[in-house]
Amino acid sequence: GNAEKRDRYVQQARERQTTIRKLMWNGNEGFFFDYDYAHSRQHPFYSVAGFYPLWANLATTGEAEKVRGNITKFEHSGGIANTQSAKLSQAFKQHDYPNGWPHQQWIVVQGLLNYGFKEDAKRLAKEWLDLNQAVFLKTSQMWEKYDVVAQDIGKPDRYPTQKGFGWTNGVFLILVQTLSS
Protein backbone atom coordinates (compact mmCIF):
# COMPACT_ATOMS: atom_id res chain seq x y z
CA GLY A 1 0.00 0.00 0.00
CA ASN A 2 0.91 3.67 0.36
CA ALA A 3 2.93 3.16 3.55
CA GLU A 4 5.08 0.55 1.80
CA LYS A 5 5.67 2.88 -1.15
CA ARG A 6 6.56 5.72 1.19
CA ASP A 7 9.01 3.55 3.12
CA ARG A 8 10.61 2.36 -0.11
CA TYR A 9 11.04 5.95 -1.39
CA VAL A 10 12.45 7.10 1.96
CA GLN A 11 14.93 4.21 1.91
CA GLN A 12 15.95 5.03 -1.68
CA ALA A 13 16.46 8.69 -0.70
CA ARG A 14 18.69 7.65 2.22
CA GLU A 15 20.73 5.43 -0.08
CA ARG A 16 21.17 8.32 -2.58
CA GLN A 17 22.26 10.62 0.26
CA THR A 18 24.84 8.07 1.43
CA THR A 19 26.12 7.56 -2.13
CA ILE A 20 26.33 11.30 -2.84
CA ARG A 21 28.27 11.94 0.35
CA LYS A 22 30.55 8.92 -0.22
CA LEU A 23 31.41 9.70 -3.85
CA MET A 24 31.20 13.48 -4.01
CA TRP A 25 32.16 14.87 -0.58
CA ASN A 26 35.81 15.89 -0.26
CA GLY A 27 36.65 16.61 3.37
CA ASN A 28 40.08 18.04 2.56
CA GLU A 29 38.60 20.66 0.22
CA GLY A 30 35.36 21.06 2.15
CA PHE A 31 33.26 20.75 -0.99
CA PHE A 32 31.11 18.39 -3.05
CA PHE A 33 32.63 17.60 -6.45
CA ASP A 34 31.29 15.87 -9.54
CA TYR A 35 32.15 12.18 -9.68
CA ASP A 36 33.82 10.80 -12.81
CA TYR A 37 32.40 7.29 -13.17
CA ALA A 38 34.65 6.45 -16.12
CA HIS A 39 37.75 6.89 -13.96
CA SER A 40 36.18 6.19 -10.52
CA ARG A 41 37.27 9.49 -8.98
CA GLN A 42 36.11 12.95 -8.11
CA HIS A 43 36.63 15.70 -10.66
CA PRO A 44 38.37 18.50 -8.67
CA PHE A 45 36.63 21.38 -10.42
CA TYR A 46 34.63 23.90 -8.39
CA SER A 47 31.14 24.57 -9.72
CA VAL A 48 27.88 25.63 -8.10
CA ALA A 49 26.84 21.97 -8.30
CA GLY A 50 28.74 21.64 -5.01
CA PHE A 51 25.99 23.68 -3.32
CA TYR A 52 23.15 21.36 -4.43
CA PRO A 53 23.53 19.03 -1.42
CA LEU A 54 22.82 22.06 0.82
CA TRP A 55 19.78 22.96 -1.27
CA ALA A 56 18.52 19.35 -1.01
CA ASN A 57 19.34 19.13 2.73
CA LEU A 58 21.72 16.21 2.12
CA ALA A 59 24.81 17.70 3.78
CA THR A 60 25.64 17.45 7.44
CA THR A 61 25.92 20.69 9.38
CA GLY A 62 29.72 20.38 9.34
CA GLU A 63 29.79 19.79 5.58
CA ALA A 64 27.49 22.76 5.01
CA GLU A 65 29.80 25.00 7.06
CA LYS A 66 32.77 23.91 4.95
CA VAL A 67 30.90 24.44 1.67
CA ARG A 68 29.95 27.90 2.94
CA GLY A 69 33.67 28.55 3.44
CA ASN A 70 34.16 28.12 -0.31
CA ILE A 71 31.74 30.92 -1.28
CA THR A 72 34.70 33.19 -2.01
CA LYS A 73 35.62 30.97 -4.99
CA PHE A 74 32.29 31.95 -6.61
CA GLU A 75 31.19 35.29 -5.16
CA HIS A 76 31.64 38.45 -7.19
CA SER A 77 30.10 41.89 -7.05
CA GLY A 78 27.14 40.70 -9.14
CA GLY A 79 26.51 37.41 -7.38
CA ILE A 80 27.67 33.82 -7.79
CA ALA A 81 29.64 32.72 -10.86
CA ASN A 82 28.79 29.26 -12.07
CA THR A 83 32.34 27.92 -11.85
CA GLN A 84 35.83 28.59 -10.61
CA SER A 85 37.73 31.13 -12.71
CA ALA A 86 40.82 29.03 -13.53
CA LYS A 87 41.40 25.84 -15.53
CA LEU A 88 38.42 26.33 -17.83
CA SER A 89 38.33 24.66 -21.24
CA GLN A 90 39.90 26.57 -24.14
CA ALA A 91 36.55 27.20 -25.81
CA PHE A 92 34.25 29.36 -23.69
CA LYS A 93 31.07 27.62 -22.54
CA GLN A 94 28.03 29.59 -21.42
CA HIS A 95 27.97 27.91 -18.01
CA ASP A 96 31.56 28.93 -17.27
CA TYR A 97 32.94 31.80 -15.22
CA PRO A 98 32.17 34.75 -15.34
CA ASN A 99 28.54 33.89 -16.05
CA GLY A 100 25.97 33.47 -13.31
CA TRP A 101 22.57 31.92 -13.89
CA PRO A 102 19.38 32.85 -12.04
CA HIS A 103 18.39 29.36 -10.92
CA GLN A 104 21.90 28.74 -9.58
CA GLN A 105 21.70 31.91 -7.48
CA TRP A 106 18.51 30.58 -5.94
CA ILE A 107 20.01 27.12 -5.33
CA VAL A 108 22.96 28.67 -3.46
CA VAL A 109 20.85 31.15 -1.48
CA GLN A 110 18.25 28.54 -0.50
CA GLY A 111 20.97 26.02 0.38
CA LEU A 112 22.60 28.54 2.71
CA LEU A 113 19.23 29.37 4.27
CA ASN A 114 18.57 25.67 4.86
CA TYR A 115 21.57 25.61 7.21
CA GLY A 116 20.94 28.95 8.89
CA PHE A 117 23.49 31.07 7.00
CA LYS A 118 21.03 33.94 6.63
CA GLU A 119 23.56 36.80 6.38
CA ASP A 120 25.45 35.12 3.53
CA ALA A 121 22.21 34.25 1.74
CA LYS A 122 20.88 37.79 1.99
CA ARG A 123 24.19 39.31 0.85
CA LEU A 124 24.29 37.05 -2.22
CA ALA A 125 20.64 37.71 -3.01
CA LYS A 126 21.23 41.47 -2.82
CA GLU A 127 24.30 41.29 -5.10
CA TRP A 128 22.28 39.42 -7.72
CA LEU A 129 19.23 41.68 -7.43
CA ASP A 130 21.40 44.79 -7.70
CA LEU A 131 23.01 43.38 -10.86
CA ASN A 132 19.62 42.55 -12.39
CA GLN A 133 18.36 46.04 -11.62
CA ALA A 134 21.45 47.80 -12.98
CA VAL A 135 21.38 45.86 -16.27
CA PHE A 136 17.62 46.37 -16.55
CA LEU A 137 18.02 50.12 -16.14
CA LYS A 138 20.66 50.06 -18.89
CA THR A 139 18.91 47.69 -21.35
CA SER A 140 15.21 47.70 -20.32
CA GLN A 141 15.42 43.87 -20.28
CA MET A 142 15.85 40.95 -17.93
CA TRP A 143 18.37 38.41 -19.26
CA GLU A 144 18.87 34.65 -19.34
CA LYS A 145 22.25 34.93 -17.59
CA TYR A 146 24.61 37.66 -16.40
CA ASP A 147 28.33 38.30 -16.22
CA VAL A 148 28.62 38.62 -12.44
CA VAL A 149 32.18 39.97 -12.64
CA ALA A 150 31.72 42.75 -15.22
CA GLN A 151 28.13 43.26 -14.04
CA ASP A 152 26.64 43.04 -17.51
CA ILE A 153 24.63 40.78 -19.81
CA GLY A 154 25.98 37.22 -19.71
CA LYS A 155 28.58 36.14 -22.22
CA PRO A 156 27.10 34.12 -25.09
CA ASP A 157 28.22 30.69 -26.26
CA ARG A 158 26.40 28.82 -29.05
CA TYR A 159 23.61 31.36 -29.33
CA PRO A 160 23.08 35.01 -28.34
CA THR A 161 22.18 35.61 -24.70
CA GLN A 162 18.39 35.61 -24.53
CA LYS A 163 16.33 38.46 -23.11
CA GLY A 164 13.08 38.39 -21.18
CA PHE A 165 13.70 35.06 -19.52
CA GLY A 166 10.99 33.64 -17.21
CA TRP A 167 13.36 32.02 -14.71
CA THR A 168 15.21 35.31 -14.30
CA ASN A 169 11.93 37.02 -13.42
CA GLY A 170 10.88 34.21 -11.07
CA VAL A 171 14.21 34.12 -9.25
CA PHE A 172 14.20 37.91 -8.99
CA LEU A 173 10.83 37.77 -7.23
CA ILE A 174 11.75 34.94 -4.87
CA LEU A 175 15.01 36.68 -3.90
CA VAL A 176 13.11 39.92 -3.21
CA GLN A 177 10.94 37.85 -0.85
CA THR A 178 14.09 36.36 0.71
CA LEU A 179 15.50 39.80 1.42
CA SER A 180 12.25 41.01 2.96
CA SER A 181 11.94 38.06 5.37
Secondary structure, DSSP 4 states (H G I P E B T S, - for coil): -HHHHHHHHHHHHHHHHHHHHHHHEETTTTEE-EEETTTTEEE---BGGGGHHHHTT-S-HHHHHHHHTTGGGTEETTEE-SB-SSS--SS--TTSTTEE-HHHHHHHHHHHHHTT-HHHHHHHHHHHHHHHHHHHHHHS--BS-EETTTTEEPPPSSSPPPBS-HHHHHHHHHHHHHHH-
